[in-house]
Amino acid sequence: MKNKYPLLNTIQGLDDFKKLPEKDYPQLVSEIREYIIDVVSKNGGHLASNLGVVELTIALHSVFDSPRDKIIWDVGHQCYTHKILTGRKDLFKTLRTYRGLSGFPKKSESPHDVFETGHSSTSISAGLGMVAAREISGTTNKIVAIIGDGALTGGMALEALNHAGHLGKNLILILNDNNMSISKNVGALSAYLSKLSATRSYQHLRKSIYLAFQKTPILGKVLIELVRRVKKAMKAFLFNTNLFTDFGFEYVGPVDGHNINELIPILKKIKDIESPVVLHVSTCKGKGYSPAEFNPTQFHGIGAFSIIDGKVEKKNTITYTQAFSNIITTLAEKDKKIVAISAAMTHGTGLDTFAKEFPDRFFDVGICEQHAVTFAAGLATSGLIPFIAIYSTFMQRAVDQVIHDVALQKLHVIFCMDRSGLVGNDGETHHGIFDIALFRCIPGITLLSPYNIVDMNAAMMYAYKAQGPVLIRYPRGVCTSDHLIADKPYIPGQGVFVGKRNGEFLLITVGSILGNVIEASRLLQGDNIFCDIYHLRFIKPIDFSFLSLIADSYKHIFIIEDGVLNGGVGEHIEHRLSRQNPDLLFELIGIPDEFITHGSQEQLLKYCGLSPLDIARKVKENLKQYKSFTLVKNGT
């Protein structure tokens, strides 16, 4: 790395960066881009968004004094340059690896990561809270929130804008517009007015006029309101969008987000504006790497790839996402009532094929999970059959809508929760480990967790024909095509046995973790421990009359799930069955009561004791304790 990045190697932190002459910034931009591409090509990560903010990040750290000045990255998947500049350059090669750097802001990593993010539309609210704290404590530091045009569609961002305008305090909002979803202002007059509104002299003049008017009895308020309305009308006439001025922000921009010579002077000027201000910067996702510029969606979040051509190694397998895509497209060909909804994740959820085949029946609502659910409820009340494909971690944001707008009304809405369980390298904010605990308790819902392609098809068909809300959870990764549970129909509340029934102990499991349980059972057979395996299929409802009959045949039951143990399906089953048969012994295996770090799925499954070897070990340890207890109890 020393010879490859001569300028970057001189920077071990912000102190070194601050000494760098501005004339060297272009070379630094180039080296950081190359370094990011190099690391992400090996480790995977969010490439396009990070390449798009290299100049902006350098400009921000040039003007502001982090961590005294607070820099908040919305979503956080564009913080790589920020990490490199703030003392983590050498550690950056460990990005997204187990015990390495997180791909998102992490307070435990650095004081420069002032707020942890991973979900969108939070930066303005968090920043405004810091502004209010600053005002109460009497400090003078600056608060900067960087939000993308996509995240701005989230309702929470608009709520925060409204509150910020009401408070009227100095919050600096950087709008990173990389998709032109907000109309771009053009022309020399627009650029001139933007720069003029950012100058200290303009702000001083405005403040002096307002103070003078306030001293004028009776007419003062009238004159201030008149000036405000004239100013607003002029901006509405000159600019295509007036959203921010309507919320009470000063609006500056748009400016070229890749032109440091333009960014730095403007940031210095808006730094001292006393009211809330938004700087609108236009950037290009994937800047500097043509494959990412050409296809920013593919390079938004990507695995390891070839730097030469940007290609990812293709494997001759099918993922759960692809299986879902195939099934819903097939169903939609036969039933015109089927519609599909995405929350800005069309490609990630596999709905891109549906969108091409049935554009009139596909809706991408943006990063608005709450709206997506209630929108689907409206569709369902009109006789359509909406399928919503949202990652499990993002469904957390719409729990109330599922309860209030769908379940309460018993509406037939089908939620397809991709990326359930441990997702791997994206870490704490993206694991889908809370879905069972969050949704299992809602009255009237059906919650399914299929194992393989056959099971996925059967679950989707069951959901399609069902009444009321149905949630289907499935993981990231390869969807097995084995036939261990093939041709076994879905019976409400009942699961299926895998293989023969000749064991002394019972392993109950759910979803894709079944594969690890099967392998664990094989390992146990080598120690002459024979277990039967029962795949739940239904997390809710569960036919406890049927399950109780099964359970009575065993002395010891182990329940394995890829969700949190607290509030999970294991706790629920143990509670119900132990009341009917107090002599039954249970052992629950699942995600511990903590936020799980990032790393490969295999590493995290091992950490949580869910690898085949660890499941087998836990069974043996538990049975050994049970035998010791029995011997003591019998006095032998």
C-alpha positions in Angstrom: 0.0 0.0 0.0 2.9 2.3 0.7 4.0 2.8 -2.9 0.5 2.6 -4.3 -0.9 5.5 -2.3 1.9 7.9 -1.6 -0.2 10.8 -0.5 -2.8 8.8 1.4 -0.1 7.0 3.3 1.0 10.3 4.9 -2.5 10.7 6.5 -3.0 8.8 9.8 -5.8 11.0 11.0 -7.4 14.4 10.7 -4.3 16.2 12.1 -2.3 15.0 9.1 -5.2 15.8 6.7 -5.5 19.3 8.0 -1.9 20.0 7.1 -2.4 19.0 3.5 -2.5 21.9 1.0 -5.8 22.2 -0.9 -3.9 21.9 -4.2 -3.2 18.2 -3.2 -6.8 17.4 -2.7 -7.4 16.1 -6.3 -4.6 13.5 -5.9 -6.0 12.5 -2.5 -9.5 12.1 -4.1 -8.0 9.8 -6.7 -6.0 7.7 -4.2 -9.0 7.3 -1.9 -11.3 6.2 -4.7 -8.7 3.6 -5.8 -8.3 2.4 -2.2 -12.0 2.0 -1.7 -12.4 0.1 -5.0 -9.5 -2.2 -4.1 -10.9 -3.1 -0.6 -14.5 -3.5 -1.7 -13.6 -5.7 -4.6 -12.2 -8.1 -2.0 -14.6 -7.7 0.9 -17.8 -6.5 -0.7 -19.6 -3.5 0.4 -21.5 -0.3 -0.6 -19.4 0.9 -3.5 -21.4 3.3 -5.7 -22.6 5.5 -2.8 -19.1 5.8 -1.3 -17.4 6.7 -4.6 -20.0 9.4 -5.0 -19.1 11.3 -1.8 -15.3 11.4 -1.8 -15.0 15.1 -2.7 -17.8 16.0 -0.4 -16.3 14.2 2.6 -12.9 15.8 2.0 -14.6 19.2 1.8 -16.6 18.6 5.0 -13.5 17.6 7.0 -11.6 20.5 5.5 -14.1 23.1 6.8 -15.5 21.5 10.0 -13.7 20.4 13.1 -14.7 16.8 13.8 -15.6 15.4 16.4 -16.3 18.8 18.0 -18.4 19.6 15.0 -20.8 16.7 14.5 -21.0 15.0 11.1 -24.0 12.6 10.8 -24.3 10.2 7.8 -27.8 9.2 7.0 -28.0 5.4 6.4 -24.3 5.4 6.9 -23.3 3.3 3.9 -21.4 6.2 2.4 -19.0 6.7 5.3 -15.9 5.0 3.9 -13.9 8.1 3.1 -14.9 9.5 6.5 -13.4 6.4 8.1 -10.2 6.6 6.1 -9.6 10.2 7.0 -10.4 9.8 10.7 -7.7 7.5 11.7 -8.9 4.2 10.3 -7.0 4.1 7.0 -4.9 1.0 7.9 -7.8 -0.8 9.4 -10.0 -0.1 6.3 -8.7 -3.3 4.6 -10.7 -5.2 7.4 -13.9 -3.6 6.3 -17.0 -5.8 6.9 -14.9 -8.7 8.1 -15.4 -10.5 11.4 -14.0 -8.3 14.2 -12.9 -5.7 11.5 -14.3 -2.3 10.6 -18.1 -2.0 10.3 -19.5 -0.8 6.9 -21.5 1.8 8.8 -20.8 4.5 11.4 -19.9 2.9 14.7 -19.4 4.9 17.9 -17.2 2.2 19.4 -14.8 2.5 16.5 -14.2 6.3 16.7 -15.4 9.5 18.4 -15.8 10.8 14.9 -18.8 8.5 14.4 -21.2 10.5 16.4 -24.4 8.6 15.6 -24.8 5.0 14.5 -26.9 4.5 11.4 -27.9 1.7 9.0 -31.5 2.5 8.3 -32.5 5.7 6.4 -34.1 9.0 7.1 -32.7 9.4 10.7 -30.0 12.0 10.3 -32.1 15.2 10.4 -33.9 14.1 13.6 -30.6 13.0 15.3 -28.9 16.2 14.2 -31.7 18.4 15.4 -31.5 16.7 18.8 -27.8 17.6 18.9 -28.7 21.2 17.9 -31.2 21.4 20.8 -28.6 20.0 23.2 -26.1 22.5 22.0 -28.5 25.4 22.6 -29.2 24.1 26.1 -25.6 23.6 27.0 -24.5 26.9 25.5 -21.8 25.4 23.2 -21.1 26.8 19.7 -20.2 23.7 17.7 -21.8 22.9 14.3 -24.1 20.1 13.4 -24.0 18.7 9.9 -26.4 16.0 8.6 -25.8 14.5 5.2 -28.9 12.9 3.6 -29.5 11.4 0.2 -32.4 12.3 -2.1 -33.7 8.7 -1.6 -33.6 8.9 2.2 -35.4 12.2 2.0 -38.5 10.4 0.8 -38.8 8.8 4.3 -41.6 10.3 6.3 -39.3 10.7 9.3 -37.1 13.0 7.4 -40.0 15.3 6.5 -41.2 15.3 10.2 -37.7 16.4 11.2 -37.6 19.1 8.5 -40.9 20.5 9.9 -39.5 20.5 13.4 -36.2 22.1 12.3 -38.0 24.9 10.6 -40.1 25.5 13.7 -37.1 25.7 16.0 -35.2 27.9 13.6 -31.7 27.0 14.9 -28.5 26.5 13.0 -28.6 23.0 11.5 -26.6 22.4 8.4 -28.2 19.9 6.1 -26.3 18.5 3.1 -28.7 17.1 0.5 -26.7 14.6 -1.6 -28.7 14.4 -4.8 -27.3 11.6 -6.9 -30.5 10.6 -8.8 -31.9 14.0 -9.8 -35.1 13.2 -8.0 -35.2 16.9 -7.0 -35.3 19.2 -9.9 -32.0 20.8 -10.7 -31.7 24.6 -10.9 -29.8 25.8 -13.9 -28.4 29.1 -15.2 -26.0 31.8 -14.0 -28.7 33.6 -12.1 -29.5 30.6 -10.0 -25.9 30.0 -9.2 -25.4 33.7 -8.3 -28.4 33.8 -6.0 -27.3 30.6 -4.3 -23.9 32.1 -3.5 -25.4 35.4 -2.6 -27.7 33.9 0.0 -24.8 32.1 1.6 -22.7 35.2 2.2 -22.2 36.7 5.6 -23.1 40.2 4.3 -26.5 38.9 3.0 -27.2 37.2 6.3 -26.2 40.3 8.3 -28.3 42.6 6.1 -31.3 40.3 6.5 -30.9 40.2 10.2 -30.5 44.0 10.5 -33.7 44.6 8.4 -35.7 42.2 10.6 -34.4 43.8 13.8 -35.3 47.2 12.5 -38.8 46.1 11.5 -39.3 44.5 14.9 -38.7 47.9 16.6 -41.4 49.4 14.5 -44.7 49.3 16.4 -47.8 47.8 14.7 -46.3 47.8 11.2 -43.2 45.8 12.1 -44.8 42.4 12.0 -46.7 43.3 8.8 -43.5 44.4 7.1 -41.6 41.2 8.2 -44.4 39.0 6.9 -44.4 41.0 3.6 -40.7 40.6 3.1 -41.0 36.9 3.9 -43.8 36.5 1.3 -42.0 38.5 -1.4 -38.8 36.4 -0.8 -40.7 33.2 -0.9 -42.5 34.2 -4.1 -39.2 35.1 -5.8 -37.7 31.8 -4.9 -40.8 29.9 -6.0 -40.5 31.8 -9.3 -36.8 31.3 -9.8 -36.5 27.7 -8.5 -38.2 24.5 -9.5 -38.5 23.3 -5.9 -39.4 25.2 -2.8 -39.7 22.4 -0.3 -36.9 23.6 2.0 -37.8 27.2 2.0 -41.4 26.2 2.9 -40.0 24.4 5.9 -38.1 27.4 7.0 -34.6 26.5 5.7 -32.2 28.7 3.7 -31.6 26.9 0.4 -28.2 27.0 -1.3 -27.5 25.1 -4.5 -27.4 23.0 -6.4 -23.6 22.8 -6.6 -21.3 20.3 -8.2 -20.6 17.7 -5.4 -17.4 16.7 -7.2 -15.9 20.2 -7.4 -13.9 20.8 -4.2 -12.9 24.3 -5.3 -16.6 25.2 -5.3 -17.7 23.1 -2.3 -15.2 24.4 0.3 -16.0 28.2 -0.1 -19.7 27.5 0.0 -19.4 25.3 3.1 -17.3 28.1 4.8 -20.0 30.6 4.1 -23.0 28.6 5.2 -21.2 27.5 8.4 -22.1 30.7 10.1 -25.7 31.1 9.0 -27.8 31.2 12.2 -30.9 29.6 10.8 -31.3 26.1 9.4 -29.7 25.8 6.0 -29.7 23.1 3.3 -26.9 22.8 0.8 -28.0 20.9 -2.3 -25.1 19.0 -3.9 -25.3 17.0 -7.1 -23.2 13.9 -7.2 -22.7 10.8 -9.4 -23.0 7.4 -7.8 -20.0 5.3 -8.6 -18.0 8.3 -9.6 -14.6 7.3 -11.0 -15.3 3.7 -11.7 -17.2 3.2 -14.9 -18.9 -0.1 -14.1 -20.4 1.5 -11.0 -21.3 4.7 -12.8 -23.1 2.7 -15.5 -24.9 0.4 -13.1 -25.1 2.1 -9.7 -27.9 -0.2 -8.5 -25.8 -3.3 -8.9 -22.9 -1.6 -7.2 -25.0 -0.2 -4.3 -24.3 -3.2 -2.2 -22.1 -5.8 -3.8 -20.0 -8.8 -3.0 -16.4 -9.4 -4.1 -15.9 -8.5 -7.8 -13.3 -8.2 -10.5 -11.9 -4.6 -10.6 -11.0 -5.0 -14.3 -14.6 -5.4 -15.5 -16.8 -5.2 -12.4 -18.1 -8.7 -12.8 -19.2 -10.8 -9.9 -18.5 -14.5 -10.0 -21.7 -16.3 -10.9 -22.6 -19.5 -9.2 -24.8 -22.2 -10.5 -27.3 -21.8 -7.7 -30.6 -20.1 -7.0 -31.1 -17.8 -4.0 -34.3 -17.4 -1.9 -34.7 -14.0 -3.5 -34.6 -15.5 -7.0 -37.0 -18.3 -6.0 -39.4 -15.6 -4.7 -39.1 -13.7 -7.9 -39.8 -16.7 -10.1 -42.9 -17.7 -8.0 -44.5 -14.3 -7.8 -44.1 -13.7 -11.6 -45.7 -17.1 -12.3 -48.6 -16.3 -10.0 -49.1 -12.9 -11.5 -49.3 -14.3 -15.0 -52.4 -16.2 -13.9 -54.1 -13.7 -11.7 -54.3 -10.0 -12.6 -55.3 -9.1 -9.1 -51.8 -9.7 -7.9 -49.8 -6.5 -7.4 -46.3 -6.0 -6.0 -44.8 -3.3 -3.8 -41.1 -2.4 -3.1 -39.7 0.2 -0.8 -36.8 1.4 -3.0 -35.4 -2.2 -3.2 -36.7 -3.4 -6.5 -33.5 -5.2 -7.5 -32.5 -6.4 -4.0 -35.9 -8.0 -3.4 -36.1 -9.7 -6.8 -39.1 -7.6 -8.0 -37.2 -6.2 -11.0 -38.5 -9.1 -13.2 -42.1 -8.5 -12.0 -41.7 -4.7 -12.7 -40.7 -5.4 -16.3 -43.4 -8.0 -16.9 -46.3 -6.1 -15.1 -45.3 -2.4 -14.9 -48.9 -1.3 -14.3 -49.1 -3.6 -11.3 -45.8 -2.7 -9.7 -45.2 0.1 -7.2 -41.9 1.3 -5.8 -42.9 3.8 -3.1 -39.4 4.8 -2.1 -37.9 4.4 1.3 -41.3 4.5 3.0 -41.9 1.2 4.6 -44.8 2.5 6.7 -46.5 4.0 3.7 -45.9 0.8 1.7 -47.8 -1.3 4.3 -50.8 1.1 4.5 -50.8 1.6 0.8 -51.0 -2.2 0.4 -53.9 -2.2 2.9 -55.7 0.2 0.6 -55.1 -2.0 -2.4 -56.4 -5.0 -0.4 -59.6 -3.3 0.5 -60.3 -2.8 -3.2 -60.0 -6.5 -4.0 -56.4 -6.7 -5.1 -53.8 -9.1 -3.7 -50.7 -7.1 -2.7 -47.3 -8.7 -2.1 -44.9 -6.5 -0.3 -41.2 -7.5 -0.5 -39.2 -5.8 2.2 -36.1 -6.9 4.0 -36.8 -8.2 7.5 -34.7 -5.5 9.1 -36.7 -2.8 7.4 -40.0 -4.3 8.2 -39.2 -3.4 11.8 -40.1 0.2 10.8 -43.7 -0.7 10.0 -44.8 -2.8 12.9 -47.6 -0.4 13.8 -48.9 -0.4 10.3 -49.0 -4.2 10.2 -51.0 -4.2 13.4 -53.3 -1.2 12.9 -53.8 -1.0 9.2 -53.6 -4.7 8.1 -54.1 -7.2 10.9 -56.8 -5.3 12.7 -58.9 -5.2 9.5 -58.0 -8.8 8.6 -56.8 -7.7 5.2 -55.2 -10.2 2.8 -51.8 -8.6 2.4 -48.7 -10.9 1.9 -45.4 -9.7 3.4 -42.3 -11.3 1.9 -39.5 -10.6 4.4 -36.2 -11.2 2.6 -32.9 -11.3 4.5 -34.3 -12.9 7.7 -31.9 -14.3 10.2 -28.2 -13.4 10.2 -27.4 -11.6 7.0 -23.6 -11.4 7.5 -21.3 -8.5 6.7 -23.7 -5.6 7.0 -24.0 -6.3 10.8 -26.2 -5.2 13.6 -28.5 -2.9 11.7 -29.3 -5.4 9.0 -29.7 -8.7 10.7 -33.3 -10.0 10.4 -33.4 -11.6 13.8 -36.3 -9.8 15.5 -39.1 -10.6 13.0 -40.4 -13.7 14.8 -40.5 -12.0 18.2 -42.0 -8.8 16.7 -44.8 -10.3 14.6 -45.6 -13.6 16.3 -47.7 -11.9 18.9 -50.0 -10.1 16.5 -53.6 -11.6 16.4 -54.8 -13.0 13.2 -51.6 -13.2 11.2 -50.0 -16.2 9.6 -46.2 -16.4 9.8 -44.4 -18.9 7.6 -40.7 -19.8 7.3 -40.0 -22.1 4.3 -36.8 -24.2 4.0 -36.1 -25.0 0.3 -37.4 -24.2 -3.2 -40.3 -26.7 -2.9 -41.2 -25.2 0.5 -41.0 -21.6 -0.9 -43.4 -22.5 -3.7 -45.8 -24.2 -1.3 -45.6 -21.2 1.2 -46.2 -18.7 -1.5 -49.2 -20.6 -2.9 -50.6 -21.0 0.6 -50.2 -17.3 1.3 -51.8 -16.5 -2.1 -54.9 -18.6 -1.3 -55.1 -17.7 2.4 -57.4 -15.2 4.1 -56.0 -12.3 6.2 -52.4 -11.1 6.5 -49.5 -13.6 5.8 -45.8 -13.0 6.5 -43.2 -15.2 4.9 -39.6 -14.9 6.2 -36.7 -16.3 4.2 -32.9 -15.7 4.4 -30.2 -14.3 2.2 -28.3 -16.9 0.2 -28.7 -20.1 -1.6 -32.1 -21.8 -1.6 -31.5 -25.6 -1.5 -33.3 -27.8 -4.0 -33.2 -31.0 -2.0 -36.4 -33.0 -1.7 -36.4 -33.8 2.0 -39.9 -32.3 2.5 -41.2 -32.5 -1.0 -44.8 -33.2 -1.8 -46.0 -32.7 1.8 -49.0 -30.3 1.7 -49.3 -27.3 3.9 -51.8 -28.0 6.7 -52.6 -24.9 8.9 -50.5 -24.9 12.0 -48.7 -28.2 11.3 -45.2 -28.9 10.3 -43.5 -31.9 8.8 -41.0 -34.5 9.9 -37.7 -34.7 8.0 -36.6 -38.3 7.3 -37.6 -41.3 9.4 -38.9 -41.2 13.0 -36.8 -43.5 15.1 -35.1 -41.1 17.5 -35.2 -40.8 21.3 -34.9 -37.0 21.2 -36.7 -34.4 19.1 -35.2 -31.4 17.3 -37.8 -28.8 16.4 -36.7 -26.1 13.9 -37.9 -23.5 11.5 -36.8 -22.1 8.1 -33.4 -22.4 6.5 -31.6 -23.3 9.7 -33.1 -26.7 9.1 -30.1 -27.5 6.9 -27.7 -27.0 9.9 -30.0 -29.1 12.1 -30.0 -31.9 9.6 -26.2 -31.9 9.5 -26.1 -31.7 13.4 -28.3 -34.8 13.6 -25.9 -36.7 11.3 -23.0 -35.7 13.6 -25.0 -36.9 16.6 -25.6 -40.3 15.0 -21.9 -40.8 15.1 -22.1 -40.7 18.9 -25.1 -43.0 18.9 -27.5 -40.1 19.7 -30.5 -40.4 17.5 -32.8 -37.5 17.0 -36.0 -36.9 15.0 -36.4 -33.6 13.2 -39.6 -31.6 13.0 -39.8 -28.6 10.7 -42.4 -26.2 11.9 -43.3 -24.4 8.6 -45.8 -22.4 10.6 -44.4 -20.1 13.3 -48.0 -18.8 13.7 -50.5 -20.4 14.0 -49.2 -23.6 15.7 -51.5 -26.6 16.1 -50.6 -27.4 19.7 -53.0 -30.4 19.8 -51.0 -31.9 17.0 -47.6 -30.8 18.4 -48.5 -32.1 21.9 -49.2 -35.6 20.5 -45.8 -35.5 18.8 -43.9 -34.2 21.8 -45.3 -36.9 24.2 -43.2 -39.5 22.3 -39.9 -37.9 23.5 -38.1 -37.3 26.7 -36.2 -34.3 25.6 -36.9 -31.6 23.0 -34.5 -29.1 21.5 -35.9 -26.0 19.6 -33.5 -24.3 17.2 -34.3 -21.0 15.5 -32.4 -18.3 13.7 -34.1 -15.5 15.6 -33.7 -14.0 19.0 -34.5 -16.4 21.9 -36.4 -13.7 23.8 -39.9 -13.8 22.5 -39.1 -16.4 19.9 -41.0 -19.4 18.8 -39.0 -21.7 21.2 -40.1 -19.8 24.3 -43.7 -20.0 23.1 -43.6 -23.7 22.4 -41.9 -24.5 25.7 -44.4 -22.5 27.6 -47.4 -24.2 26.0 -46.1 -27.8 26.0 -44.6 -27.7 29.5 -47.9 -26.8 30.9 -49.4 -29.9 29.4 -46.5 -32.1 30.2 -44.4 -30.9 33.1 -41.9 -33.8 32.8 -40.8 -32.7 29.3 -37.3 -31.2 29.2 -36.5 -28.4 26.8 -33.4 -26.7 25.5 -33.7 -23.6 23.4 -31.0 -22.7 20.8 -31.0 -19.4 19.0 -29.7 -15.8 18.8 -28.5 -14.6 22.3 -29.8 -11.4 23.9 -27.3 -9.0 22.2 -26.8 -7.1 19.0 -24.7 -9.4 16.7 -21.7 -7.9 15.0 -20.8 -8.2 11.3 -18.9 -11.1 9.6 -19.6 -13.9 7.3 -22.8 -15.9 7.9 -20.8 -18.9 8.8 -18.8 -17.0 11.4 -21.9 -15.5 12.9 -23.7 -18.8 13.0 -20.8 -20.3 14.9 -20.7 -17.3 17.3 -24.4 -17.8 18.1 -24.0 -21.6 18.5 -26.0 -22.3 15.4 -23.4 -24.1 13.2 -24.0 -27.8 12.8 -21.0 -28.6 15.1 -22.2 -26.2 17.8 -25.8 -27.5 17.7 -24.6 -31.1 18.1 -22.3 -30.0 20.9 -25.1 -28.2 22.8 -27.3 -31.3 22.4 -24.6 -33.6 23.8 -23.8 -31.2 26.7 -27.4 -30.9 27.6 -28.0 -34.7 27.5 -24.9 -35.2 29.6 -26.2 -32.8 32.2 -29.6 -34.5 32.1 -28.1 -38.0 32.6 -26.0 -36.7 35.5 -29.2 -35.2 37.1 -31.0 -38.4 36.6 -28.3 -40.5 38.3 -28.2 -38.1 41.3 -32.0 -38.1 41.5 -32.1 -41.9 41.5 -29.3 -42.1 44.1 -27.0 -44.2 41.8 
